[in-house]
Every structure is written in C-alpha cells, then in structure tokens.
Amino acid sequence: ARHHDVWHYALWSLIQQSEIQFAQGFLQAAWETQERAFQLIKEQHLEQLPMHEFLVRIRAQLLWAWARLDEAEASARSGIAVLSTFQPQQQLQCLTLLVQCSLARGDLDNARSQLNRLENLLGNGRYHCDWISNADKVRVIYWQLTGDKKSAANWLRHTPKPAFANNHFLQGQWRNIARAQILLGEFEPAEIVLEELNENARSLRLMSDLNRNLLLLNQLYWQSGRKNDAQRVLLDALQLANRTGFISHFVIEGEAMAQQLRQLIQLNTLPEMEQHRAQRILREINQHHRHKFAHFDEGFVERLLNHPDVPELIRTSPLTQREWQVLGLIYSGYSNEQIAGELAVAATTIKTHIRNLYQKLGVAHRQDAVQHAQQLLKMMGYGV
C-alpha cells in the first residue's frame, strides 16, 4: 500500500491491525500499532481524514481500559473535533466513550446529560449494528449503576437478538443482553448466553471479550449467591488482565466488585501481579464509587445508634467520630498508610485509633472488623 502512495489504505490497515490486536487481548501491541498510525497521519498530513477519528477513538478505548480516564476523554473529544464538519450522527461513537469515562468515574449526573444527547442521536439516524451495540452498552451499564430495571426491561423487550456471536461486535450486543438480564434477576438465560459467548471467545481467541465476559459471569454468580463460582471466575478475570491490562472494566462493576476484591486481598493468596491489580482497581473504585455509607458519616452513625438491633457493645462504649471514619476506610479495603493519607494524620495515630476501635468492638483482627462493619451495614438495610 505504501509503495503506491495510497496512504489512506496504509492507515486503514494499521487501524484494522490494532483492532484485531485489541480483540485478541494484546493491548500493548495495539498501542504500538496505533503509534505507527499516528506517525503516518503526521508525516502525510492526514489529520482531516474521517479515518483519523477512528484512530483516536480506538486509542480512547484503550486508554479507558487502562483507567487513564482524562487522556481517554481528551482523545474522544479530539475525535469529535475531527468530525466537526460532518453530521452530528457521526459523533455517536466518540460520545459513547465520553459516557463511558463518566461511568468509570462514578459521575452519574454527567453520564445522564451525555446519555440524553446520545439517545437523541440514536433516535435521529440509522446506524451500523456495532455502533448501536456500543451505545447500548453504556445505557445498560448506566441502568445497572442506577438500578433502573424498568428501562432495562423495556430495552430488552425491543432489542433484536443476533443469531450468532462469532465476532467481537456480536459478542458486545449479547453481553448487553446478558447484563440487562442479570439486572432483572433473569440469571438462567444470562448464564446460557455467557457460557456460549465464552466458548466462542475461546475458540476465536478473542481474549478481551473473554475478559469482559468473565466479569459479567462474576456479577451473575455474585448476585445469585454462588459465591465460590464468583470467586473462581474473578480469579480467572484477574489473571487474564495481566495480559489485557484491564482496569476500568472491573471498576464499573462498583461496590459488588470492591467487596469481592477486599476479601481476596485480605486472604493474601493472590499472585503478586494479580494482588497489585486488585489493589489498583480497589483504589479506583474507592476514589470514584465510594458510597456515602463506607464513610460511616455522622448522619449514618446517629441512625445506627438509634437502631433497635444495634449491638450492646457499641451502645455502651460508643466509637468516636474519627474511629467510625477509620472503620469505614478499613471496610473499604484501605491499608493503614492509605487511611493515614486519607485523613491526613500520622500512621502511628491511625494505629492508636485501630487499637481503640478493636477494643470497643471486641475484635482482634482486621478481617473481624470488616465483618463487623458488614453486619452493621446489613442491619441498616444496605445490600452488602
């Protein structure tokens, strides 16, 4: 292609190569192929080609997977800028990525206003099925994060189910269907879908799809109370992430993921790479999706102390406000150093707080304190 000066064919082949590498789970190789494509655009002044948008978009997807959210967002916005002279419908894919960045940050207000624009575009144009499946993905994740079963059920009723799942576009749409089914508690059909997706992904070596499927299977097992199966597929997903580098795909599963990772980290049985990744994912979730209750803030503590079933120990030797905060952070999987950083005090001070806290709760170990916090949250009606 280069020989004939047909640069756009050369660019197209690099973009295709990068997409294939991404689908197969070789994200670092995909990154390097993209670098060559960016170089080609620069050398041959191809910035105005619509294909340039395709490249910055797949770069944004990669950055998103690695939880480099600010860069992913900037990349998606530059894609919108490339298309500024085209119909707004052309911006659907980059807009989808902006929603994805908001979802990974747990910024649901922002995601909602971007989704309004996205749904408006969906209603005013005809799109290729993989564009629709990408747009549907962020809608279904948003419904999951907000517990909007009504929208999910409505979407599921009107969504065509593809006949096959033999490429990564169709895998994506079937994953959307399974995610909606899990949200609605339709575990059996979702499990059938995901088992078949995994079979296809393995035989076609679509390792990125397999990584995503395992995370959904994990949610399915977790939500349906099959905790051992949930842990097994989560370990598989973490191991596969050594190759794909996935972070954000774990993060968007929010508190259910955080809870499982806390348990795994505390068991101290993860191989080193998986342990590092689990801690990194947990940090991201704590930063972006930390629910109010994990703080044990004053309002929560007051309601807790007035609860008829509050343990006698807590009533007779109440924790200080600072000790409640420390308990919340222990529950969120923070180490002593991280708690000290979060509360801006010395690590020795934190140790004192923890000693007092254990004494008042009548526990000896961190794991006991986490379980204690969990029981209190359950008592208060939080689905933990």
C-alpha positions as CSV (number, residue, x, y, z in Angstrom):
1,A,0.0,0.0,0.0
2,R,2.8,2.4,0.9
3,H,4.5,1.7,-2.4
4,H,1.7,3.4,-4.3
5,D,1.4,6.4,-2.1
6,V,-2.1,5.3,-1.2
7,W,-1.6,6.4,2.4
8,H,-5.2,6.0,3.4
9,Y,-5.0,2.3,2.7
10,A,-1.9,2.0,4.8
11,L,-3.6,3.9,7.6
12,W,-6.7,1.7,7.3
13,S,-4.6,-1.5,7.6
14,L,-2.8,-0.2,10.7
15,I,-6.2,0.7,12.3
16,Q,-7.6,-2.8,11.4
17,Q,-4.4,-4.5,12.8
18,S,-4.8,-2.5,16.1
19,E,-8.4,-3.5,16.4
20,I,-7.5,-7.2,15.9
21,Q,-4.7,-7.0,18.5
22,F,-7.1,-5.3,21.0
23,A,-9.7,-8.0,20.4
24,Q,-7.1,-10.7,21.0
25,G,-6.1,-9.1,24.2
26,F,-2.7,-7.8,23.1
27,L,-3.3,-4.2,24.2
28,Q,0.3,-3.2,24.4
29,A,0.8,-4.4,20.8
30,A,-2.4,-2.5,19.8
31,W,-0.9,0.6,21.4
32,E,2.3,0.3,19.4
33,T,0.4,-0.2,16.1
34,Q,-1.6,2.9,16.9
35,E,1.6,4.9,17.5
36,R,2.7,3.9,13.9
37,A,-0.7,5.1,12.6
38,F,-0.4,8.4,14.4
39,Q,3.1,8.8,12.9
40,L,1.8,8.2,9.4
41,I,-1.0,10.8,9.9
42,K,1.6,13.3,11.0
43,E,4.0,12.6,8.2
44,Q,1.4,12.6,5.4
45,H,-0.9,15.3,6.9
46,L,-3.9,13.1,7.0
47,E,-5.5,14.9,10.1
48,Q,-8.6,15.8,8.2
49,L,-9.5,12.3,7.1
50,P,-12.5,10.9,8.9
51,M,-10.3,7.8,9.5
52,H,-8.3,9.9,11.9
53,E,-11.4,9.9,14.2
54,F,-11.4,6.1,14.0
55,L,-7.8,6.0,15.2
56,V,-8.3,8.5,18.1
57,R,-11.5,6.6,19.1
58,I,-9.7,3.2,19.4
59,R,-6.9,5.0,21.3
60,A,-9.6,6.3,23.7
61,Q,-11.0,2.8,24.2
62,L,-7.5,1.5,25.1
63,L,-6.8,4.4,27.5
64,W,-10.2,3.8,29.1
65,A,-9.5,0.1,29.6
66,W,-6.2,1.1,31.4
67,A,-8.1,3.6,33.6
68,R,-6.3,6.6,32.0
69,L,-9.6,8.4,32.0
70,D,-8.5,12.0,31.5
71,E,-6.5,11.0,28.4
72,A,-9.3,8.8,27.2
73,E,-11.7,11.7,27.4
74,A,-9.3,14.1,25.7
75,S,-8.9,11.5,22.9
76,A,-12.7,11.1,22.4
77,R,-13.1,14.9,22.3
78,S,-10.4,15.2,19.7
79,G,-12.4,12.6,17.7
80,I,-15.5,14.8,17.9
81,A,-13.3,17.8,16.7
82,V,-12.1,15.8,13.7
83,L,-15.8,15.3,12.7
84,S,-16.9,18.9,13.4
85,T,-17.8,19.5,9.8
86,F,-19.8,16.2,9.5
87,Q,-23.3,15.3,10.5
88,P,-23.7,15.1,14.3
89,Q,-24.8,11.5,13.9
90,Q,-21.1,10.7,13.1
91,Q,-20.1,11.7,16.6
92,L,-22.2,8.8,18.2
93,Q,-19.1,6.6,18.9
94,C,-17.0,9.3,20.5
95,L,-20.0,10.5,22.6
96,T,-20.4,6.9,23.8
97,L,-16.8,7.0,25.0
98,L,-17.4,10.2,26.9
99,V,-20.3,8.5,28.7
100,Q,-18.0,5.5,29.4
101,C,-15.5,7.9,31.0
102,S,-18.2,9.4,33.2
103,L,-19.4,6.0,34.3
104,A,-15.9,4.8,35.2
105,R,-15.6,8.0,37.4
106,G,-19.0,7.2,39.0
107,D,-20.2,10.6,37.8
108,L,-23.7,9.7,37.1
109,D,-25.1,13.2,36.6
110,N,-22.6,13.9,33.9
111,A,-23.3,10.5,32.3
112,R,-27.1,11.2,32.3
113,S,-26.7,14.5,30.4
114,Q,-24.4,12.9,27.9
115,L,-26.8,10.0,27.5
116,N,-29.6,12.4,26.7
117,R,-27.5,13.6,23.8
118,L,-26.6,10.1,22.8
119,E,-30.2,8.9,22.9
120,N,-31.3,11.9,20.9
121,L,-28.7,10.9,18.1
122,L,-29.9,7.3,18.3
123,G,-33.4,8.4,17.6
124,N,-32.4,10.6,14.6
125,G,-30.3,8.4,12.4
126,R,-29.6,4.9,11.0
127,Y,-26.5,3.2,12.4
128,H,-24.4,0.1,11.8
129,C,-25.2,-2.6,14.4
130,D,-21.8,-2.3,16.2
131,W,-22.4,1.5,16.7
132,I,-25.8,0.6,18.3
133,S,-24.2,-2.1,20.4
134,N,-21.6,0.3,21.7
135,A,-24.2,2.9,22.5
136,D,-26.5,0.3,24.2
137,K,-23.5,-0.9,26.3
138,V,-23.2,2.5,28.2
139,R,-27.0,2.7,28.5
140,V,-27.3,-0.7,30.1
141,I,-24.3,0.0,32.5
142,Y,-25.9,3.3,33.5
143,W,-29.2,1.4,34.3
144,Q,-27.2,-1.1,36.3
145,L,-25.4,1.6,38.3
146,T,-28.7,3.4,39.0
147,G,-30.8,0.2,39.5
148,D,-33.2,1.3,36.7
149,K,-34.9,-2.1,36.0
150,K,-37.8,-0.5,34.1
151,S,-35.6,0.9,31.3
152,A,-33.6,-2.3,31.1
153,A,-36.8,-4.4,30.8
154,N,-38.2,-2.1,28.1
155,W,-34.9,-2.2,26.2
156,L,-34.7,-6.0,26.4
157,R,-38.2,-6.4,25.0
158,H,-37.4,-4.3,21.9
159,T,-33.8,-5.4,21.3
160,P,-33.2,-7.9,18.4
161,K,-31.1,-10.8,19.5
162,P,-28.3,-11.6,16.9
163,A,-28.3,-15.1,15.5
164,F,-24.5,-15.6,16.2
165,A,-21.8,-14.3,18.5
166,N,-18.9,-15.1,16.2
167,N,-17.2,-11.7,16.2
168,H,-16.4,-9.1,18.8
169,F,-19.3,-6.8,17.7
170,L,-21.9,-9.5,18.2
171,Q,-20.2,-10.6,21.4
172,G,-20.8,-7.0,22.6
173,Q,-24.5,-7.0,21.9
174,W,-25.0,-10.4,23.6
175,R,-23.1,-9.0,26.6
176,N,-25.5,-6.1,26.8
177,I,-28.4,-8.5,26.7
178,A,-26.8,-10.7,29.5
179,R,-26.1,-7.5,31.6
180,A,-29.7,-6.4,31.3
181,Q,-30.9,-10.0,32.2
182,I,-28.6,-10.0,35.3
183,L,-30.0,-6.6,36.4
184,L,-33.5,-8.1,36.1
185,G,-32.6,-11.2,38.0
186,E,-33.0,-13.4,34.9
187,F,-30.0,-15.5,35.9
188,E,-30.6,-18.7,33.9
189,P,-30.9,-17.2,30.4
190,A,-28.0,-14.8,31.1
191,E,-25.8,-17.8,32.2
192,I,-26.6,-19.7,29.0
193,V,-25.7,-16.6,26.9
194,L,-22.4,-16.0,28.8
195,E,-21.3,-19.7,28.6
196,E,-21.9,-19.6,24.8
197,L,-20.1,-16.3,24.5
198,N,-17.1,-17.8,26.4
199,E,-17.0,-20.8,24.2
200,N,-16.9,-18.6,21.1
201,A,-14.4,-16.2,22.5
202,R,-12.0,-19.0,23.5
203,S,-12.2,-20.7,20.1
204,L,-11.8,-17.4,18.2
205,R,-9.1,-16.3,20.7
206,L,-11.0,-13.1,21.5
207,M,-9.3,-12.6,24.8
208,S,-10.5,-9.1,25.5
209,D,-14.1,-10.4,25.0
210,L,-13.4,-13.3,27.3
211,N,-12.1,-10.9,30.0
212,R,-15.3,-8.9,29.8
213,N,-17.5,-12.0,29.7
214,L,-15.8,-13.4,32.9
215,L,-16.6,-10.1,34.7
216,L,-20.2,-10.4,33.8
217,L,-20.3,-14.0,34.8
218,N,-18.8,-12.9,38.1
219,Q,-21.6,-10.5,38.6
220,L,-24.2,-13.2,37.8
221,Y,-22.7,-15.6,40.3
222,W,-22.3,-12.9,43.0
223,Q,-25.9,-11.6,42.6
224,S,-27.3,-15.1,42.6
225,G,-25.4,-16.1,45.8
226,R,-23.0,-18.5,44.1
227,K,-20.0,-17.0,46.0
228,N,-17.5,-19.8,45.2
229,D,-18.2,-19.7,41.4
230,A,-18.0,-15.9,41.6
231,Q,-14.5,-16.0,43.2
232,R,-13.3,-18.6,40.6
233,V,-14.2,-16.5,37.6
234,L,-12.9,-13.3,39.2
235,L,-9.5,-15.0,39.7
236,D,-9.6,-16.0,36.0
237,A,-10.5,-12.4,35.0
238,L,-7.7,-11.0,37.1
239,Q,-5.2,-13.5,35.6
240,L,-6.3,-12.6,32.1
241,A,-6.0,-8.9,32.9
242,N,-2.2,-9.5,33.3
243,R,-2.3,-9.7,29.5
244,T,-5.1,-7.2,28.6
245,G,-4.2,-4.6,31.3
246,F,-7.9,-4.1,32.0
247,I,-8.8,-1.9,35.0
248,S,-11.9,0.1,34.2
249,H,-13.9,-3.0,33.2
250,F,-13.6,-4.1,36.8
251,V,-14.2,-0.6,38.2
252,I,-17.6,-0.1,36.6
253,E,-18.9,-3.1,38.5
254,G,-18.8,-0.8,41.6
255,E,-19.4,-1.9,45.1
256,A,-20.0,-5.6,44.4
257,M,-16.6,-5.8,42.8
258,A,-15.0,-3.8,45.6
259,Q,-16.4,-6.2,48.2
260,Q,-15.0,-9.2,46.4
261,L,-11.6,-7.7,45.9
262,R,-11.4,-6.7,49.6
263,Q,-11.9,-10.3,50.5
264,L,-9.4,-11.6,48.0
265,I,-6.7,-9.1,49.1
266,Q,-7.3,-9.9,52.8
267,L,-6.9,-13.7,52.1
268,N,-3.4,-12.8,50.9
269,T,-3.3,-15.7,48.4
270,L,-3.2,-13.8,45.2
271,P,-0.1,-14.0,43.0
272,E,1.9,-10.7,43.1
273,M,0.7,-9.3,39.8
274,E,-3.0,-10.0,40.5
275,Q,-2.6,-8.6,44.0
276,H,-1.2,-5.3,42.6
277,R,-4.0,-5.1,40.0
278,A,-6.7,-5.9,42.6
279,Q,-5.3,-3.1,44.9
280,R,-5.2,-0.7,41.9
281,I,-8.8,-1.5,40.9
282,L,-10.0,-1.1,44.5
283,R,-8.3,2.3,44.8
284,E,-10.1,3.4,41.6
285,I,-13.5,2.2,43.0
286,N,-12.8,3.8,46.4
287,Q,-11.9,7.1,44.7
288,H,-14.8,7.2,42.2
289,H,-17.6,5.0,43.6
290,R,-17.1,5.2,47.3
291,H,-20.6,5.1,48.6
292,K,-21.6,7.5,51.3
293,F,-22.1,4.7,53.8
294,A,-18.5,3.5,53.6
295,H,-17.6,6.7,55.3
296,F,-19.9,6.0,58.3
297,D,-20.7,9.7,58.4
298,E,-22.4,11.5,61.3
299,G,-25.9,11.1,60.0
300,F,-25.4,7.4,59.4
301,V,-23.9,6.8,62.8
302,E,-26.7,8.6,64.5
303,R,-29.3,6.4,62.8
304,L,-27.2,3.4,63.6
305,L,-27.1,4.2,67.3
306,N,-30.9,4.6,67.4
307,H,-31.5,1.3,65.7
308,P,-33.3,-1.2,67.9
309,D,-30.9,-4.0,66.9
310,V,-27.6,-2.2,67.5
311,P,-25.1,-4.4,69.3
312,E,-24.9,-3.7,73.1
313,L,-21.1,-3.2,72.9
314,I,-21.5,-0.3,70.5
315,R,-24.2,1.3,72.7
316,T,-22.2,1.0,75.9
317,S,-18.8,2.0,74.6
318,P,-19.5,4.2,71.6
319,L,-16.8,4.9,68.9
320,T,-15.6,8.4,68.4
321,Q,-16.4,10.1,65.0
322,R,-12.8,9.6,63.9
323,E,-13.0,5.8,64.9
324,W,-16.1,5.4,62.8
325,Q,-14.3,7.0,59.8
326,V,-11.3,4.6,60.3
327,L,-13.7,1.6,60.4
328,G,-15.3,2.8,57.2
329,L,-11.9,3.0,55.5
330,I,-10.9,-0.4,56.8
331,Y,-14.1,-1.8,55.4
332,S,-13.3,-0.1,52.0
333,G,-10.0,-2.1,51.9
334,Y,-7.6,0.7,52.8
335,S,-4.2,-0.1,54.3
336,N,-3.0,1.8,57.5
337,E,-0.8,4.1,55.3
338,Q,-3.7,4.8,52.9
339,I,-6.0,5.6,55.9
340,A,-3.3,8.0,57.3
341,G,-3.1,9.7,53.8
342,E,-6.9,10.0,53.5
343,L,-7.3,11.5,57.0
344,A,-4.0,13.5,56.8
345,V,-2.6,12.2,60.1
346,A,0.4,10.2,61.1
347,A,0.4,6.4,60.7
348,T,1.1,5.9,64.4
349,T,-2.1,7.9,65.2
350,I,-4.1,5.5,62.9
351,K,-2.6,2.5,64.8
352,T,-3.9,4.0,68.1
353,H,-7.4,4.6,66.5
354,I,-7.4,1.0,65.3
355,R,-6.4,-0.4,68.7
356,N,-9.2,1.5,70.4
357,L,-11.6,0.5,67.8
358,Y,-10.8,-3.2,68.1
359,Q,-11.2,-3.0,71.8
360,K,-14.6,-1.3,71.6
361,L,-15.9,-3.8,69.0
362,G,-14.4,-6.7,70.9
363,V,-12.4,-7.9,67.8
364,A,-8.8,-9.0,67.4
365,H,-8.2,-8.8,63.6
366,R,-8.8,-6.6,60.6
367,Q,-10.9,-9.3,58.9
368,D,-13.2,-9.4,62.0
369,A,-13.5,-5.6,61.9
370,V,-14.5,-5.8,58.2
371,Q,-17.2,-8.5,59.0
372,H,-18.4,-6.4,61.9
373,A,-18.8,-3.3,59.6
374,Q,-20.6,-5.5,57.1
375,Q,-23.1,-6.8,59.7
376,L,-23.8,-3.2,60.8
377,L,-24.4,-2.1,57.1
378,K,-26.7,-5.2,56.6
379,M,-28.6,-4.3,59.7
380,M,-29.1,-0.8,58.3
381,G,-30.6,-2.2,55.1
382,Y,-27.6,-1.8,52.7
383,G,-27.2,-4.6,50.3
384,V,-23.7,-5.6,51.0
